[in-house]
Amino acid sequence: MNQENKGSVLIIGGGIAGLCSAYYLVNDGWKVTLLDRGDLKDNCSYGNAGMLVPSHFTPLAAPGIVAQGIKWMFNSRSPFYVKPSLSTKLVSWGLKFMKHANASHVQLSAPSIRDLNLLSSALYDEMVKRDDFAFELQHKGILMLYKTEKMAEEEIHLAETAKSLGLDVAALSKEQVQQLEPHARLDVLGAVHYRCDGHLYPQALMTQLIAYVRQKGVFIHEHTAVTGFESSQGSLRAVLAGSKKFAADKFVLTGGAWLPEIAKKAGLNIPLMPGKGYSFMYKPGEHTLMHPSLLLEARVAVTPMNGHIRFGGTMELAALNKVIHMNRVQGIVDAIPRYYPELRVPMPEKKNVWFGFRPCSPDGLPYLGYSRRLKNLVIAGGGGMMGLSLGPAFGKVVSDLLGERQPLTAISLFNPNRFA
Ligand SMILES: Cc1cc2nc3c(=O)[nH]c(=O)nc-3n(C[C@H](O)[C@H](O)[C@H](O)COP(=O)(O)OP(=O)(O)OC[C@H]3O[C@@H](n4cnc5c(N)ncnc54)[C@H](O)[C@@H]3O)c2cc1C
């Protein structure tokens, strides 16, 4: 990568989007400073399921999701919950979401989402090879496990679309999927194996990225919450954090689920809702798993990592809050033996349940590109359910944009000004 000094960049937010931006920018010769309001350990990029998902080419806003969501809302253990509220933010987000939950939006978006994820997956490989990262990156694919005929039909149909998009995917019989998991009995009708997918251990990734960028000279200011901006003549000049002021030539705004509130301080409208999810770790005995999976009817993610299995799920759309709804965690625990009858996973204690907020845009597409109003500001956020997967692609696109190079993939659908 280019090592010439290009000027200074200030990044807001130290989740995967901010850290990957720092990684590519510092390697590109920029003088990089990163601000985070916490210690970089309390964000969505740690306890997630660690899946790299070219398979997720369908945006969250898709046909059928609204009706399904309404059904689930009345079940306290269900995987999806919208807190009934008349908050203008939720209503406005919901209206936009409904407008996009249709087949033509899915058809239009799928190739761009696929390409961003494929690019990101290749960049993860490159990072491991180039910089000796060791975060358990594996390419065994993800098993989409189903138990019902209805889900089988939907999933196999989706797999056909995936194939037509050029993704490496195979429909497996019950016997074929069992062969892939020799240590744990499966009670399923079959599976679709997205061999194009991968997984990793997010804690190791994040810890190593932080150490790497620090060692390369990125100045990280922890416990430094952005409180305002200074701009003139259509450009940002400085970021304010309480009494501190950070000037730079260029700025990158991430911030995960907090992106809209930070953006608002700069006069920008970027609609997002936090989609709270939970996860916990379990140490398996003899019944270890060889592959990550999604338990489709239950919407539970299962990922072997660090000698454990991480179970994750639920999507609660509500204002940012730290309440852990143990009945939803119970919903995750109850689902496991329905698919893996020998895995009798005990209910975790509340203190061992992790939660994080997926940054969910109303059309299910990320925000990636230059701000229209502030011409030296690039926005990278709204990764939603695939923000970890998209991290390196976010970082690479950010560095390409600031370096005045053409990004390696089309980003026009991810225009961060599309709701402004
Ligand atoms: C249960 C669960 C499972 C998931 N599984 C997967 C998966 O398998 N694969 C996948 O790709 N994705 C998954 N995700 C989604 C993924 O974790 C997120 O999309 C991703 O981590 C978002 O990264 P981010 O950098 O945008 O935000 P975050 O990681 O949340 O980071 C945002 C940062 O901004 C900082 N910040 C906020 N406000 C300010 C401020 N005012 N000033 C300075 N800093 C500020 C925060 O402190 C934080 O550190 C999952 C999410 C959940 C909840």
The ligand as an SDF file (V2000), in Angstrom:
LIG
                    3D

 53 58  0  0  0  0  0  0  0  0999 V2000
  -26.8300  -10.7910   18.0350 C   0  0  0  0  0  0  0  0  0  0  0  0
  -26.1250  -10.1890   16.8560 C   0  0  0  0  0  0  0  0  0  0  0  0
  -25.5320  -11.0300   15.9200 C   0  0  0  0  0  0  0  0  0  0  0  0
  -24.8960  -10.4870   14.8010 C   0  0  0  0  0  0  0  0  0  0  0  0
  -24.2690  -11.3310   13.9400 N   0  0  0  0  0  0  0  0  0  0  0  0
  -23.6310  -10.8350   12.8580 C   0  0  0  0  0  0  0  0  0  0  0  0
  -22.9490  -11.7030   11.9670 C   0  0  0  0  0  0  0  0  0  0  0  0
  -22.9070  -12.9050   12.1720 O   0  0  0  0  0  0  0  0  0  0  0  0
  -22.3420  -11.1490   10.8820 N   0  0  0  0  0  0  0  0  0  0  0  0
  -22.3700   -9.8150   10.6360 C   0  0  0  0  0  0  0  0  0  0  0  0
  -21.8250   -9.3770    9.6160 O   0  0  0  0  0  0  0  0  0  0  0  0
  -22.9760   -8.9470   11.4880 N   0  0  0  0  0  0  0  0  0  0  0  0
  -23.6070   -9.4360   12.5890 C   0  0  0  0  0  0  0  0  0  0  0  0
  -24.2260   -8.5800   13.4600 N   0  0  0  0  0  0  0  0  0  0  0  0
  -24.2360   -7.1350   13.1500 C   0  0  0  0  0  0  0  0  0  0  0  0
  -22.8790   -6.4710   13.4300 C   0  0  0  0  0  0  0  0  0  0  0  0
  -22.4250   -6.8590   14.7050 O   0  0  0  0  0  0  0  0  0  0  0  0
  -23.0190   -4.9470   13.3340 C   0  0  0  0  0  0  0  0  0  0  0  0
  -23.6280   -4.5870   12.1280 O   0  0  0  0  0  0  0  0  0  0  0  0
  -21.6440   -4.2680   13.3840 C   0  0  0  0  0  0  0  0  0  0  0  0
  -20.9080   -4.7060   14.5040 O   0  0  0  0  0  0  0  0  0  0  0  0
  -21.7900   -2.7440   13.4210 C   0  0  0  0  0  0  0  0  0  0  0  0
  -20.4990   -2.1880   13.4550 O   0  0  0  0  0  0  0  0  0  0  0  0
  -20.2890   -0.6040   13.5660 P   0  0  0  0  0  0  0  0  0  0  0  0
  -18.8420   -0.3440   13.5720 O   0  0  0  0  0  0  0  0  0  0  0  0
  -21.1280    0.0630   12.5360 O   0  0  0  0  0  0  0  0  0  0  0  0
  -20.9610   -0.2230   14.9820 O   0  0  0  0  0  0  0  0  0  0  0  0
  -20.4930   -0.5740   16.4680 P   0  0  0  0  0  0  0  0  0  0  0  0
  -19.6930   -1.8180   16.5170 O   0  0  0  0  0  0  0  0  0  0  0  0
  -21.6890   -0.5200   17.3340 O   0  0  0  0  0  0  0  0  0  0  0  0
  -19.5080    0.6230   16.8190 O   0  0  0  0  0  0  0  0  0  0  0  0
  -19.9800    1.9470   16.9390 C   0  0  0  0  0  0  0  0  0  0  0  0
  -19.0040    2.7160   17.8170 C   0  0  0  0  0  0  0  0  0  0  0  0
  -19.3620    4.1250   17.7850 O   0  0  0  0  0  0  0  0  0  0  0  0
  -19.1240    4.6480   19.0810 C   0  0  0  0  0  0  0  0  0  0  0  0
  -19.8830    5.8800   19.3030 N   0  0  0  0  0  0  0  0  0  0  0  0
  -21.2230    6.0150   19.4700 C   0  0  0  0  0  0  0  0  0  0  0  0
  -21.5460    7.2960   19.6930 N   0  0  0  0  0  0  0  0  0  0  0  0
  -20.3860    7.9890   19.6680 C   0  0  0  0  0  0  0  0  0  0  0  0
  -20.0620    9.3760   19.8490 C   0  0  0  0  0  0  0  0  0  0  0  0
  -20.9890   10.3070   20.0790 N   0  0  0  0  0  0  0  0  0  0  0  0
  -18.7570    9.7380   19.7670 N   0  0  0  0  0  0  0  0  0  0  0  0
  -17.7760    8.8280   19.5240 C   0  0  0  0  0  0  0  0  0  0  0  0
  -18.0510    7.5090   19.3550 N   0  0  0  0  0  0  0  0  0  0  0  0
  -19.3270    7.0940   19.4210 C   0  0  0  0  0  0  0  0  0  0  0  0
  -19.5710    3.5170   20.0070 C   0  0  0  0  0  0  0  0  0  0  0  0
  -19.0270    3.6550   21.3110 O   0  0  0  0  0  0  0  0  0  0  0  0
  -19.0570    2.2870   19.2690 C   0  0  0  0  0  0  0  0  0  0  0  0
  -17.7760    1.8790   19.7250 O   0  0  0  0  0  0  0  0  0  0  0  0
  -24.8600   -9.0750   14.6030 C   0  0  0  0  0  0  0  0  0  0  0  0
  -25.4350   -8.2430   15.5570 C   0  0  0  0  0  0  0  0  0  0  0  0
  -26.0590   -8.7790   16.6720 C   0  0  0  0  0  0  0  0  0  0  0  0
  -26.6600   -7.8550   17.6820 C   0  0  0  0  0  0  0  0  0  0  0  0
  1  2  1  0
  2  3  1  0
  2 52  2  0
  3  4  2  0
  4  5  1  0
  4 50  1  0
  5  6  2  0
  6  7  1  0
  6 13  1  0
  7  8  2  0
  7  9  1  0
  9 10  1  0
 10 11  2  0
 10 12  1  0
 12 13  2  0
 13 14  1  0
 14 15  1  0
 14 50  1  0
 15 16  1  0
 16 17  1  0
 16 18  1  0
 18 19  1  0
 18 20  1  0
 20 21  1  0
 20 22  1  0
 22 23  1  0
 23 24  1  0
 24 25  2  0
 24 26  1  0
 24 27  1  0
 27 28  1  0
 28 29  2  0
 28 30  1  0
 28 31  1  0
 31 32  1  0
 32 33  1  0
 33 34  1  0
 33 48  1  0
 34 35  1  0
 35 36  1  0
 35 46  1  0
 36 37  1  0
 36 45  1  0
 37 38  2  0
 38 39  1  0
 39 40  1  0
 39 45  2  0
 40 41  1  0
 40 42  2  0
 42 43  1  0
 43 44  2  0
 44 45  1  0
 46 47  1  0
 46 48  1  0
 48 49  1  0
 50 51  2  0
 51 52  1  0
 52 53  1  0
M  END
$$$$
